[in-house]
Amino acid sequence: MKRSIIFTVFTLIMAVDGYTLHAQSPHFSIFDSFESPPKTGKGVVVIHQSNAIKQLIGTRIDNENVAVINGKTHLVTQGYRIQVYSGNNQRISKDEATTLQAIIKDLYPDTDAEIKYNAPFWKLHVGNFRSFEEASLMFRQLRSLYPQKKNEIYIIEDDIRLPLD
């Protein structure tokens, strides 16, 4: 417990210090902060490393977990979504999923609502939630919005896309 409090305080101090340094100069890195001239009563940190590592700081490395969708870069990772609809009636399921998607996008414009087809099922998944708790909040809202479908709405683990831009 004490260790986590100390870590949290240290992280906050470093974040505030890094923010103020970044606000002063856009080319000022964390290494410059550590190697700045000593202040009275303060120590000096010397970092020995190659310049290649310094150049990597602040740059994004694209790999298999990064996807560009509609010109925006997203991190693809494990998370949670809410399955709002699932139907296998080929005549009406696609239309029902599309209608629900439009309603949800109208009510929650910042929330992703995606229709997936995996024969023979049409499914509507809502959100890109990093934690179960985040998904649970939306889950409760959607169940209260559609009480007649409360047994069909549930939280699932899925690949989610988090915007990086």
SULSULRA-V425156 format. One record per residue. N is the residue number from 0. BURIAL is # if it has 16 or more other C-alpha atoms within 10 Angstrom, else .. D_FIRST is the distance of its C-alpha to the first C-alpha in Angstrom with 2 decimals. Layout:
n->N burial->BURIAL d_first->D_FIRST
n->N burial->BURIAL d_first->D_FIRST
This chain:
n->0 burial->. d_first->0.00
n->1 burial->. d_first->3.81
n->2 burial->. d_first->5.40
n->3 burial->. d_first->5.24
n->4 burial->. d_first->6.41
n->5 burial->. d_first->8.79
n->6 burial->. d_first->9.93
n->7 burial->. d_first->10.67
n->8 burial->. d_first->12.53
n->9 burial->. d_first->14.33
n->10 burial->. d_first->15.36
n->11 burial->. d_first->16.72
n->12 burial->. d_first->18.59
n->13 burial->. d_first->20.07
n->14 burial->. d_first->21.09
n->15 burial->. d_first->22.80
n->16 burial->. d_first->24.40
n->17 burial-># d_first->25.59
n->18 burial->. d_first->26.97
n->19 burial->. d_first->28.92
n->20 burial-># d_first->30.27
n->21 burial->. d_first->31.28
n->22 burial->. d_first->33.00
n->23 burial->. d_first->35.01
n->24 burial->. d_first->36.37
n->25 burial->. d_first->36.25
n->26 burial->. d_first->36.72
n->27 burial->. d_first->33.96
n->28 burial-># d_first->31.30
n->29 burial-># d_first->27.91
n->30 burial->. d_first->29.80
n->31 burial->. d_first->32.07
n->32 burial->. d_first->29.18
n->33 burial->. d_first->27.90
n->34 burial->. d_first->31.47
n->35 burial->. d_first->32.66
n->36 burial->. d_first->34.52
n->37 burial->. d_first->32.44
n->38 burial->. d_first->32.04
n->39 burial->. d_first->32.64
n->40 burial->. d_first->29.86
n->41 burial->. d_first->28.09
n->42 burial->. d_first->28.13
n->43 burial->. d_first->29.67
n->44 burial->. d_first->28.20
n->45 burial->. d_first->30.88
n->46 burial->. d_first->30.47
n->47 burial->. d_first->33.04
n->48 burial->. d_first->33.67
n->49 burial->. d_first->36.54
n->50 burial->. d_first->37.62
n->51 burial->. d_first->37.35
n->52 burial->. d_first->33.54
n->53 burial->. d_first->33.77
n->54 burial->. d_first->36.16
n->55 burial->. d_first->33.87
n->56 burial->. d_first->31.17
n->57 burial->. d_first->31.58
n->58 burial->. d_first->34.04
n->59 burial->. d_first->33.63
n->60 burial->. d_first->34.66
n->61 burial->. d_first->36.36
n->62 burial->. d_first->35.89
n->63 burial->. d_first->36.24
n->64 burial->. d_first->33.26
n->65 burial-># d_first->34.93
n->66 burial-># d_first->37.82
n->67 burial->. d_first->40.22
n->68 burial->. d_first->41.33
n->69 burial->. d_first->43.91
n->70 burial->. d_first->43.38
n->71 burial->. d_first->39.62
n->72 burial-># d_first->37.05
n->73 burial-># d_first->34.38
n->74 burial-># d_first->31.53
n->75 burial-># d_first->32.10
n->76 burial->. d_first->29.03
n->77 burial->. d_first->27.89
n->78 burial-># d_first->26.96
n->79 burial-># d_first->28.40
n->80 burial-># d_first->31.68
n->81 burial-># d_first->33.48
n->82 burial-># d_first->36.79
n->83 burial-># d_first->39.05
n->84 burial-># d_first->42.36
n->85 burial-># d_first->43.89
n->86 burial-># d_first->47.62
n->87 burial->. d_first->50.27
n->88 burial->. d_first->53.44
n->89 burial->. d_first->54.96
n->90 burial->. d_first->57.04
n->91 burial->. d_first->54.44
n->92 burial-># d_first->50.89
n->93 burial-># d_first->50.87
n->94 burial->. d_first->52.21
n->95 burial-># d_first->49.71
n->96 burial-># d_first->46.77
n->97 burial-># d_first->48.24
n->98 burial->. d_first->48.80
n->99 burial-># d_first->45.25
n->100 burial-># d_first->43.94
n->101 burial->. d_first->46.09
n->102 burial->. d_first->44.94
n->103 burial-># d_first->41.22
n->104 burial->. d_first->41.73
n->105 burial->. d_first->43.65
n->106 burial->. d_first->40.97
n->107 burial->. d_first->37.98
n->108 burial->. d_first->39.47
n->109 burial->. d_first->36.20
n->110 burial->. d_first->35.32
n->111 burial-># d_first->36.78
n->112 burial-># d_first->39.13
n->113 burial-># d_first->40.69
n->114 burial-># d_first->43.49
n->115 burial->. d_first->43.52
n->116 burial->. d_first->46.52
n->117 burial->. d_first->46.29
n->118 burial->. d_first->49.67
n->119 burial->. d_first->50.45
n->120 burial-># d_first->47.37
n->121 burial-># d_first->46.70
n->122 burial-># d_first->43.05
n->123 burial-># d_first->41.33
n->124 burial-># d_first->37.70
n->125 burial-># d_first->35.87
n->126 burial-># d_first->32.96
n->127 burial-># d_first->30.68
n->128 burial-># d_first->27.20
n->129 burial-># d_first->24.18
n->130 burial->. d_first->22.15
n->131 burial->. d_first->23.38
n->132 burial->. d_first->22.16
n->133 burial->. d_first->24.38
n->134 burial-># d_first->27.23
n->135 burial-># d_first->26.83
n->136 burial->. d_first->27.63
n->137 burial-># d_first->30.82
n->138 burial-># d_first->31.61
n->139 burial->. d_first->31.83
n->140 burial->. d_first->33.99
n->141 burial-># d_first->36.32
n->142 burial-># d_first->36.74
n->143 burial->. d_first->37.70
n->144 burial->. d_first->40.03
n->145 burial->. d_first->41.74
n->146 burial->. d_first->41.67
n->147 burial->. d_first->44.61
n->148 burial->. d_first->42.60
n->149 burial->. d_first->39.30
n->150 burial->. d_first->39.73
n->151 burial->. d_first->40.30
n->152 burial-># d_first->37.25
n->153 burial-># d_first->34.08
n->154 burial-># d_first->31.12
n->155 burial->. d_first->31.68
n->156 burial->. d_first->29.94
n->157 burial->. d_first->32.03
n->158 burial-># d_first->32.31
n->159 burial-># d_first->31.55
n->160 burial-># d_first->32.72
n->161 burial-># d_first->30.57
n->162 burial->. d_first->32.69
n->163 burial->. d_first->32.19
n->164 burial->. d_first->34.91
